[in-house]
Amino acid sequence: MANGSISAIDTVIVVAYLLGIMVVGILAGYRKNTSSQQFFLAGRSLRWPIIGTGLFCANISTIHLVGLASSGYKDGLVIGNFEWMASFCLILLGIVFAPFYFRSKISTLPEYVEKRYGTGARTFLACIFVMSALLVHIGISLFAGAKVLEEFFGIPYVASIIGISLITAVYTILGGLKAVMVTDAIQAVLLLAGAAILTFAAIQALPTVGVHSWADFQAASRPDQLSMVQPIRDAAAPGRLGLREFSWYSILFGYPVLGIWYWCTDQTIVQKVLAAKTEKDGRDGAIFAGFLKILPVFLMVLPGVIGYVLFREKIGDDNDATLMIMMKELLPWGIRGLMAAGLLAALMSTIEAALNSTATLTAEDIVKRLRPGTPDATLVLIGRITAGFVVVLAMLWSTQGGKFGSIFEAINKIPMAFAPGITTIFLLGVFWPRGNKQGAMAALLFNVIVGVVYLAVDIPLVGTEQVIAQSVGIPFMQVGWYLFLMSSAVYIAVSLMTPAPSQKQIDNLCWTRPLDAVRGKMEGTVTDPRVMAAILFIIMGILYALLH
């Protein structure tokens, strides 16, 4: 298939999918007189399997499908740490954070922050969450999806952005969270099926290049391309320090800073847990998502490594083209259409989750707090208007995505302006009762100021040289770790210099003893959150031992 061409059957499949998912979303969620709780939190009726798949789908976007294959081709399985380390963060969500979120009966994460730290922190955090959803979850996802559709199907870039945005916005705005969760369940199946088909086709093609065993595969790959754990230094690494970007040190200490922010405190993700029918459903759903996060290494990163073995002559240095070339070379007509639908499913899942969270944040954290007497129907209307406004802004911002060095760099560097500070106030706030509102605000402000300066010199906004990453040689993952340490020092110092929080800001909002997180009576057997977490932890340990 030539670049920019598509068969009639593939076109029918893609169009049918787009129309079908829009209809399903509207039918599943739209109610003429829906309440704010039904619109924003699906009436708090979700069970743990739906929550788990919803968490997984909100995270896996076109960025992942394209970016993980690209990074697998370029860097190898080590990039899979971004998937597997997420499992540990989801264990933290299920065991440490979810109990307080659910027991507080909050609708948004800033609402929890208000209970713990006061109104100032809530407003500040709500603004950050809306901006992160607009800039990262929606804007960069649209950019990635549009580039894929332009490259593979010849659909004009701007037309792709407008079309995808409108379709996703229609059923999200009309149907609310219930529409998001129902369509996510459908899209999870399609997404994983498409990735599995491509992986199987790639493995079947290995004998054509003389690869008949694991030893042959290792020999045909780059050195360390099949290792999940890599050394700290590399003579070929940029900068004076020679630090490897994805070393074990960067992953072990840097990833949790981004991971805890994203998986445990970001409204786009945690909103699914807040919509749980019971506390156990919310906790189990988070951990179930951790099991699902095992799959992308094998279905999305490994194909990139296989792509290097099969098509390195065709792909060359354009590693971002890995997925598209593999689809063209390995999949027949019809299946290509299903895979394209899988790409759209991934993109739409991320956008719909972010849209619903921004609608919730605006209605619950800004409008309802400023005007407590606002009628329920008005809150829903404001949420819908907000989602529409945000998607328009995201469409405009997405056209700037090409200014970043890469999509992967964009989605990880932008959060450095706020993620370390948010991780600080949540992690220390839930384990250290002495932390107070002054410490929280100081840590957030410190991170935003230093983080914006870091982005300005390392995107870079001025000039062309990445001062921190290229000249000095500090990988962005390590920057996150150091910003977290500095933000934590500010939080602790300011908290100790100012009055202790009231008992109301501590009761049922933080663990007075850390081990209390794993104590308590059993809730079922295998589905007890602690049992599920232990099983997941053991599985992850075995997998790391096999691929170290």
Secondary structure as GFF3:
##gff-version 3
##sequence-region A 1 548
A	DSSP	alpha_helix	8	29	.	.	.	ID=ss1
A	DSSP	alpha_helix	36	41	.	.	.	ID=ss2
A	DSSP	three_ten_helix	42	44	.	.	.	ID=ss3
A	DSSP	alpha_helix	48	59	.	.	.	ID=ss4
A	DSSP	alpha_helix	62	74	.	.	.	ID=ss5
A	DSSP	three_ten_helix	77	80	.	.	.	ID=ss6
A	DSSP	alpha_helix	81	92	.	.	.	ID=ss7
A	DSSP	pi_helix	93	97	.	.	.	ID=ss8
A	DSSP	alpha_helix	98	103	.	.	.	ID=ss9
A	DSSP	alpha_helix	109	117	.	.	.	ID=ss10
A	DSSP	alpha_helix	119	132	.	.	.	ID=ss11
A	DSSP	pi_helix	133	140	.	.	.	ID=ss12
A	DSSP	alpha_helix	141	153	.	.	.	ID=ss13
A	DSSP	alpha_helix	157	205	.	.	.	ID=ss14
A	DSSP	three_ten_helix	206	209	.	.	.	ID=ss15
A	DSSP	alpha_helix	214	220	.	.	.	ID=ss16
A	DSSP	alpha_helix	248	249	.	.	.	ID=ss17
A	DSSP	pi_helix	250	254	.	.	.	ID=ss18
A	DSSP	alpha_helix	255	259	.	.	.	ID=ss19
A	DSSP	pi_helix	260	265	.	.	.	ID=ss20
A	DSSP	alpha_helix	267	274	.	.	.	ID=ss21
A	DSSP	alpha_helix	279	292	.	.	.	ID=ss22
A	DSSP	alpha_helix	295	296	.	.	.	ID=ss23
A	DSSP	pi_helix	297	301	.	.	.	ID=ss24
A	DSSP	alpha_helix	302	315	.	.	.	ID=ss25
A	DSSP	three_ten_helix	319	321	.	.	.	ID=ss26
A	DSSP	alpha_helix	322	330	.	.	.	ID=ss27
A	DSSP	alpha_helix	335	360	.	.	.	ID=ss28
A	DSSP	pi_helix	361	367	.	.	.	ID=ss29
A	DSSP	alpha_helix	368	370	.	.	.	ID=ss30
A	DSSP	alpha_helix	376	398	.	.	.	ID=ss31
A	DSSP	three_ten_helix	401	403	.	.	.	ID=ss32
A	DSSP	alpha_helix	407	413	.	.	.	ID=ss33
A	DSSP	three_ten_helix	414	417	.	.	.	ID=ss34
A	DSSP	alpha_helix	419	431	.	.	.	ID=ss35
A	DSSP	alpha_helix	437	458	.	.	.	ID=ss36
A	DSSP	pi_helix	467	472	.	.	.	ID=ss37
A	DSSP	alpha_helix	476	497	.	.	.	ID=ss38
A	DSSP	three_ten_helix	503	505	.	.	.	ID=ss39
A	DSSP	three_ten_helix	514	518	.	.	.	ID=ss40
A	DSSP	alpha_helix	529	546	.	.	.	ID=ss41
###
